[in-house]
Amino acid sequence: MNSVANSSTPSMRTRREIIRTFTFACGALLTGCASSDYVDGKLVLTQWYHQYGEKGTFQAVHRYAREYTKVNPHIIVKVVWIPGDYGTKLATALLTPDGPDVFENQLSQAMVEAGQVAPLDDLFTPADLADFNSRDTALNSVNGKIYAVKMIDDMGLLFYRKSQFKAAGIQPPSTMAELLTAAKELTTSNRKGLYLGNDGGISALLNILPWSANTDFLVDNRIVFNNPRTVAAYEALVQLNRSGTLLMGAPTDWWDPSAFTQGAAAMQWCGLWAYPAIYKAVQDDLGAVIWPALDAAGVPVTFLGGWSAMVNANRPHVAEAKKFLQWQWIQNRKIQLDWCVGYGFHVPPRHSLAISTAKLQQPVPAYAVKMLAKYGKALPPLWSSSMSSDLTSALTNIVKLGHPAQQEISGAAASCRRELRRELE
């Protein structure tokens, strides 16, 4: 479980309750009276999804909702598909009486402190907990309580063509120095050696690089990234950007595999979600590794991403919403498998599904599942979006403007510490 000290005093808890009541009341004034929760005598639960890009996902979530009504005829699940800025729309909706009953998001401690999400510990049997990825459970927990259930696990891979490495007489990189060498060897007059996104890897590798140096960001309520290892990791990205080996100006960013499949780059950092398209283009010439260690003192790493399902604690039918979430994301293995590999390509959060799914038994996906379980890393719920913004600005200044890495990292750490103090008040 995520260990976060409870710094609340009775007076602080009272202040939070006042703030929570005030924002909820403001939401009521803005939105008017809540719409009826019943249609023809049936309880209506609303479930929000962000707009997935994979073909068939829209139809799938509506089918799941209809399946639940078949087994629970007194309940209708109304799916709401949210295009555009899902995060902002969800944050606004959770301040109103008309927010969704069940929704997907990434858990933050701020949501827990604001009383927006219901605890879900009672939905898991001991066997369920043992089967779910323990890192997922820890990331979806605050103060020893579980507030979300992982729906899909995403991760990153460095994709390459085995034949090109063989022709160049090089091996897949295991350190950043080897990656730089490989990128140079594979760069030609009509092809760059590596694609990390059009910002030179700032957004894709913001977290990956310090992790590869065997350091972290926020541990035991302390900001810990202001250290020489983070400096060295970010300076390694500067070296890559100055090497002339990175593809820039591609039509799509790092999360889309087109630069690799179309031959514009010999290697690309991308998500496992792109594997079907990449394999279709490359077939058995495809190889992949997770991000290499910074050096001998570092570790290989990949990100542990994805979406989680939660229950709105401020809606009137929390018990019914929890039962629905339990049916869909804990008990219904058929839906879990369909959602992970039926449309896109993701790792099921349940170990038993991840190791038994036929689509994940091919060499690259099987390797990915193994590496995710061993080396997958993610930020804790206490890490906020403003902290990420501070660090992104720092890395941008380091890579694009040539500012001293130690100076920028120290400044970002100071900002993050101030934000952390506000979070813990």
N, C-alpha and C positions, 0 to 999 in steps of 0.2 A: 504493500500500500504506500501511497505518497505520504510522507511524514511531514506535516505542516503544523507547527505549534499553534495552539489556540491562544491568541494574545488578547481575546476579548475580556473585558471586565463587565460587570452588570450595567454600569453606566453606558459603556460603548454599545452593548447589545441593545439597550433602550434607544440610543441614538440611531442605530441601524434600522430598528423597527419603525421609528418615526419617519426616516427617509423613505423606507420601503412603502409605508402607508401613503405618504405624500405623492410619490411617483405613481403609485397605482391609482390614486384618486385623480391625478392629473390626466392619466390615460383614459379614465372613464369619461372625464369632461370632454376630451378631444374626440373620442370615438362614439359617444352616445351610449345608449343602453345596449347590452349584449344581445345578440340575436338568439332566438330560441335554440335550446340544446336538443329539442325533440322534433321529429318528423313522423307523422302517422303513428305516434306512440313509441317510436324507436329512438334511442339515444344516439345522437350524432357526435362522433369524435373527429376532430380535425387533425390531420397529419401533414406536416410541411416537409418538402424536399427542395433543395436547390436544383437548378436546371442541369441535369446530367447531359453530357454530349453524346454518349453512346446510343446508337440506334436501338430501340426496343425498350429502353428503361422507362419511358413515360407510360407505355402500355403495361409494363410489368408491375409498377407500383399500384396501378388501378386494379390489376388482377389480384394482387395480394389483398387489397382492401375488400374486394368482393368475396374472396375465399374466407375471410374472417367473418363476414356476415352470414355465410353458409353454416359455419359452426356455432355462431352466436347470433341468431336471427333477430334478437332485440337490439342489436347495435349496428349502426352504419358508420363506416369510416370514410370521411370525406378527404380526399387527397388534394392538397394545394401545391401546385408546381410553381416555384418562384424563380422567374428569370432575373437577370441583372444582378444588382448588389444584394445578394441574399443576406450577408452578415448584418448590414445596416437595417434592412427590412425586418429581420428577425429580432434584433435588439430593440427596435421600436415597438414591435408587436408584443414582446414580453413585458412591456410596461403598461399594457392595456388589459382590460377584462376580456377582450376578444382574441387574445393570443392563441396559438395552436395548443392542442392537448398533448400531442407528441410531435417531436421535431428532431432534425439532425443538426449537429454542430460539432465543434471541438470544445470540450469542457474547459472552463476557466474557473479559478477560485472566486473571481468576482461574481460569477453567476450564482455560486453556492452561497456566498456571503449576502447577496441580495435576496436570497430565498426564492430564486426563480426555478430551481430544479428540485425534483423530489428524490429522496434516497431510494435506491433500488436493491439493497442487499437482500431483502426477503424474496426476491424473484429467483435467486440462484440456489441450486442445490450444491452440496460439496462436490459432486461429480461435475457439475457445470463449471464451477470455479476452477477445478483442476484441468479442465479441457480448454478453457479460454487462455489465450496468450497472457501470461502473467504481467508482461510489460503493459499491455492494453488495460488490464484491470487496474494496475497502479496509476496509470495516466488518467483514468476515469474515476479516481478516488481522491477525496479530500478529507483530512482528519479521520481516516479509517473507515469512511463510508463511501459506497459506490453510488455514483450519480449518473452514469451513462453506460451504455452497452455498445461495444464496437460492432460496426456493420461490415466494414471492409478494412483490410490492411493494405496500404500502398508503400512502395519502396522505390529507390533509385538504383540504376545499374549503369555502368560504363560499357556501352555496346561497341563491338569492333568486328571486323572481318578476319577470320583466322588466316585466310590465304594471304592477306596483305601483311600480316605480322610475319608469316613464314617467309615471304619474299624479301622482307626487310631484314630478316635474320634476328628478330627481337622477340621477347617474351611479353605476355601481358604484364602491365606494370603492377608492382607491389608497394612502391613508394612514390612520393611526388617527384623525386629526381628521375626515376625511371619513366614516369608519365611524361615529363618534359622531354626526355630523350626520345621516347616513342613518337610524341607529337612532331618533333623535328624530323625524324626519320621518315614519317609518313606524309609530310607536307610536300606537295609537288606544285608545278606551275598551274594546275587546274583543280587542285584539291588541298584543303587545309587539313592539318593533322587532327584537330579537336574542335568540337562545338560544345560550349557551355552556356549558350544563350547570348542574346544580342547585347547584354550588359557586361559580357566578359566573365560571367559566373558569379556576379555579386548576389543575385537573388537565389540562384540554385545552390550555391555553396556557402551561404552566410553561416549556417549552423554546421554543415558537414566539415568544414575545414578545421575549426577548433576541436571537434570530436576526433578527427583523424590525428590530431596532435596529442590525444589522450588527456584533454582537458574538457571542462564543461562550462555551463553558464550560470545556473542557479542551483545551489545545493544547500540543504538545511537552512533555508531562509537567508542565504548569503549570495551576493553576486560574486562569482569566482573567475570570470573570464579575463580579468585584467592581470595577465601574467605573460612571461616571455614565450610560452608555447603558443598562445593565441597570436602574438605578434609574429612569430615565425610562420605560422600557418597562413596568415593574411599576406605576409610578404611573399610567400610562395605563389599566391595568386597574382600578385603584381608581376612576378617574374614570368609567369605564363602569358600574361597580357602583353608583355614587352617582347616576347619571343618571336612574334610574327607567325605563330602556328595556329592561332585561334581564328575560326570562322566568325566573321561579324557581318551584320546586315542581312541575315537570312529572312525569308518571308514569314517564318513562324519561329516561336521561341523554343527553349530547351525542352519543354514538355511535349512537343510534337516531334516525331522521328523523321520528318521529311528531309532534313539536312543530311542525315545519315543514309536513308534509303535511296536518295537521289544522287549520292556520291559526292556531295559538296564537302563532306568531312569524313575522315577515316574512322574517327571515334566520336561518340556522343554520349554525354550524360543525359539520361532520360528516365522515365518511369517504367516499371514493369507493365503498366497499363498499355504501353505501346508495343509489347512483344508480338501480338498477332500480326500487326502491320509490318513490323520489322522482319519477322520470320518469313512472311509471304514474299518479301523482296529479296531476302538473303539466303533463305533455306538453311541447309546444314553448314554453311560457311560462317554462321553466326557464333560469336563468342561474347562473353560478358563477365565482368568482375564488379564487385562493389568498389566504392571509392578507396584508393590505396592509402596506406598509412603515410603520415607526413615523413617519417624517417624511422630508424630502428627503435626509437622510443615511442613511436605512435602506434595506432591500431587501424586496421581497415574498418570501414563504417558505411552504413546506409541509413537513410531516414525511415522512421516508422510513422507513416502518415495514415490518412483515411478519415472516415466519418463515423460518428457515434450517435445513437438514438437516446433521447432524453424525454422526460415527462415534465410538463409545466406544473409546478407546485401551486400556482395561483388560479388554476381552473377548478370548477366545482366537481369534476368527476375524475379525481386523481386515481382512485382505486381501479376504475374501469380502464383508464388509460394505461396503467401499469400492467394490467392483465393482457391488454392488447400487445404492448411492447414485449412482454414475456413470450407470448405466443409467436410473434414474428421473428424476434432476434435472439431468443434463447432456446425455445422448444422446437421451432420449425426448421429443421436442418435442410429440407428441400428448398425453401425460400432462401436461406442463407447461401447455399451453394449456387442457386440460380442467380442471385444478385452479384456474387463475386466473379463468376466466370461465364455467365450466360450472355453477357452483352459486352462489357469491358473485360479487363483481365486484372484481377486482384487476388490477394491471398486471404482465404477465409480466416477469421480470428480464432476459430476453434482448431486446435491441433489435429484432432481426428479427421476433420474435413480437409485441412491443408495437406496432410500426408497421403490421403486416399483419393483425392480428386485426379481423375485421369489426365485432364488438361495440364495439370501441374507436374506431371511425371516426366515430361521431355527434359533434356539436359539443362537448358538455361533456366526454365521455371523451377525445376527441382533444386538447382543450385541456389536460386533466389530465395526459396522457402527456407532452406537451411541457413543461409547467411542472415536473413531477416531475424530468425529466431536467436541467432548467436550475437549479431552485431548491430541490430536495429536500435536506433536512438531517437528520442523525442524530447521536447521541452515539457516541463511540468506545468500543471494547471495554474500555478502562481505566476508563471512568465506571461506577460501581457503584450498586447499588440503594440503599445507605445514603446515598450522595451525593444521589440524587434525593429521598430522604426528608428530608434536611436542608434542601434547597431548597424542598420542598413546605411544610414547617413554616414556613419564613421567609415564603413568599408568603401562606400562610394568615394569619399574624400581620399582614402588611401590609394585606391586603384585608378581613379580617373583624374585626380588632381595632384597626386604625388605627395600628399601630406604624410608626415612621419606616422608610422603605424602605432607606436607606443603612445604618442600624443592623442591620437584619435580614439584609441581604445580606452585610455584613461578617462577621457571626457565622456564617452558613452557609458562607462561603468559608473561614473558619478551620477549621471542622469538616471540610470537604471536603479541605483540605490535609492535615490529620492522617490522614484515611482514605487519601489518596493515598500518603502516606509509608509506611503499612502495606502498601499494595498493591505498592509498589516495593521493599520490603525483600527 
